[in-house]
Amino acid sequence: MWCGPSCALEIGHGGLTEILECFRTGSNSLWSSLFAPRIDRIVLAATKADHLHQQSHDRLEAILARLAGRAMARAEFGGAEVNVLAMAAIRATREGQARRNGETLPCNIGYPLAGETIGRRTFDGNEEFAIFPGDLPSDPGAALQGWQTEESEMRFVRFRPPNPHRLPSGGFAPSPNIRLDRALQTLIGDYLA
């Protein structure tokens, strides 16, 4: 199940449990694997992790785990392995630091899509920009209290994916990602061995 941070907030606490109840989760026996296979591995993914600095990835995972707590407990009770990951299938930003008013801030550096705005500035899609995304609260419950700021509702800048890099052999290098390999290893790793 792939669900970004905004999707998880729209679904809410009970929604993820109800979605997972639609699936047959739990460990497989010889009998069940032949006639009624079960889902024995689940990855709940908070996508677009490249929009946050890596220092907040564990907090993003904790928020998703809090949202899906009942669903995870139910699946684990049935024998399924459940993992929560902050990930990005295609990483559109890289990490850096910026200094502002004598303070060093962890930033994401990328190319905002054409038409994206920050304050009064509108981007054309060809200019690289460093953005301080803020910090998620260390308490997942506090993060779920509301997504409002003093100015208005929170808004995330959309970044364009990186340009493909051609390899000397003629193909293209894989797109950069965040923890896509860990998600695949969890879900299908032993089937490939």
C-alpha positions in Angstrom: 0.0 0.0 0.0 1.5 3.3 -1.1 0.3 6.4 0.7 1.8 9.8 0.9 1.6 12.0 3.9 -1.4 14.0 2.6 -3.2 10.8 1.7 -2.7 9.4 5.2 -4.1 12.5 6.8 -7.2 12.4 4.6 -7.8 8.7 5.4 -7.4 9.3 9.2 -7.0 6.9 12.0 -9.7 4.4 11.3 -9.4 4.5 7.5 -6.1 2.6 7.3 -7.5 -0.1 9.6 -10.6 -0.5 7.4 -8.5 -0.6 4.2 -6.2 -3.3 5.6 -9.2 -5.3 6.8 -10.1 -5.8 3.2 -7.1 -8.0 2.7 -6.3 -11.4 4.1 -3.3 -10.7 6.2 -1.3 -13.2 8.4 1.2 -15.9 8.1 0.8 -18.6 5.5 0.7 -22.3 6.1 1.1 -24.9 3.4 -2.7 -25.2 3.2 -3.4 -21.5 3.1 -0.6 -20.8 0.6 -2.2 -23.3 -1.9 -5.9 -22.5 -1.5 -6.3 -19.1 0.3 -3.0 -17.2 0.3 -2.5 -14.5 2.8 -0.5 -11.3 2.7 2.4 -12.0 5.0 4.4 -8.8 4.4 3.2 -5.3 4.5 5.1 -2.0 3.9 3.3 1.2 4.8 5.1 3.9 3.0 5.0 7.6 3.7 6.0 8.8 0.2 7.6 12.0 -1.0 10.2 11.8 1.8 12.5 13.9 -0.4 10.3 16.9 0.5 11.6 16.6 4.1 15.2 16.7 5.3 16.4 13.2 6.4 16.4 14.4 10.0 12.6 14.3 9.9 12.2 10.9 8.2 12.0 9.0 11.5 9.3 11.4 12.7 7.4 10.9 9.4 7.5 7.2 10.0 6.3 7.6 13.6 3.3 9.7 12.4 2.3 7.0 9.8 2.8 4.3 12.5 0.5 6.3 14.8 -2.1 6.6 12.0 -2.0 2.9 11.2 -1.4 1.6 14.7 -4.5 -0.5 15.0 -4.2 -1.9 11.5 -0.5 -2.8 12.1 -1.3 -4.5 15.5 -4.1 -6.5 13.8 -1.9 -7.6 10.9 1.0 -8.4 13.3 -1.3 -10.4 15.5 -2.3 -12.5 12.4 1.4 -13.2 11.8 2.2 -10.6 9.1 5.4 -8.7 9.1 4.7 -5.0 9.0 7.2 -2.2 8.2 6.8 1.5 8.1 9.1 3.5 5.8 9.6 7.1 4.7 10.6 6.8 1.1 10.6 8.4 -2.3 10.5 6.2 -5.5 12.2 9.0 -7.4 14.2 11.5 -5.4 13.6 15.0 -6.7 15.7 16.9 -4.2 19.1 16.6 -2.5 20.0 17.7 1.0 22.1 20.8 1.9 22.4 23.5 4.5 21.7 27.2 4.4 22.6 30.0 6.8 19.9 32.5 7.8 20.3 35.0 10.6 23.4 33.2 11.8 21.6 29.9 12.1 22.4 26.8 10.0 19.2 25.2 8.6 18.9 21.8 7.0 17.4 22.3 3.5 16.2 20.5 0.5 17.7 21.6 -2.8 15.8 21.0 -6.0 14.1 22.5 -9.1 10.5 23.7 -8.2 8.1 23.0 -11.0 7.1 25.8 -13.3 4.4 27.9 -11.7 5.2 26.9 -8.1 5.3 29.9 -5.8 7.1 30.6 -2.5 5.9 33.9 -1.0 5.9 36.3 -3.9 8.4 34.3 -6.0 7.1 32.2 -8.9 9.5 29.6 -10.4 10.0 28.7 -14.1 11.2 25.1 -13.5 14.8 25.8 -14.5 16.1 27.4 -11.3 17.5 25.4 -8.4 16.4 26.5 -5.0 17.1 25.6 -1.4 14.0 25.3 0.8 13.9 24.8 4.6 11.0 22.4 4.9 10.6 22.8 8.7 10.8 20.1 11.3 8.1 17.6 12.1 7.2 17.5 15.9 8.9 14.7 17.8 5.5 13.7 19.2 3.4 12.1 16.5 0.2 13.0 18.4 1.1 16.7 18.2 1.7 16.4 14.5 -1.8 15.0 14.0 -3.5 17.8 15.9 -3.7 20.0 12.9 -1.9 21.1 9.8 -2.5 24.8 10.1 0.1 27.6 10.4 -0.5 31.2 11.4 -0.7 32.3 7.7 -2.8 29.4 6.2 -2.9 25.7 5.6 0.4 24.0 5.0 1.5 23.8 1.4 4.3 21.8 -0.1 6.3 22.9 -3.1 6.4 20.4 -5.9 9.8 19.6 -7.5 10.5 18.3 -10.9 12.3 14.9 -11.1 16.0 14.9 -12.0 17.1 14.7 -15.6 18.1 11.2 -16.6 21.8 10.5 -16.8 23.0 8.6 -19.8 25.6 5.8 -19.2 28.6 5.3 -21.4 27.0 1.9 -22.4 24.1 3.7 -24.0 21.4 3.2 -21.3 20.3 5.4 -18.5 21.4 5.4 -14.8 18.6 4.5 -12.3 16.8 7.4 -10.8 17.9 8.3 -7.3 15.4 7.2 -4.6 15.0 7.0 -0.9 14.6 3.5 0.6 12.9 2.0 -2.4 15.5 -0.8 -2.2 14.5 -1.5 1.5 10.8 -1.7 0.5 11.5 -4.1 -2.3 13.7 -6.2 -0.1 11.0 -6.5 2.5 8.3 -7.4 0.1 10.0 -9.7 -2.4 13.7 -10.1 -1.4 13.6 -13.8 -0.6 11.7 -14.6 -3.7 14.6 -13.3 -5.8 17.3 -15.3 -3.9 
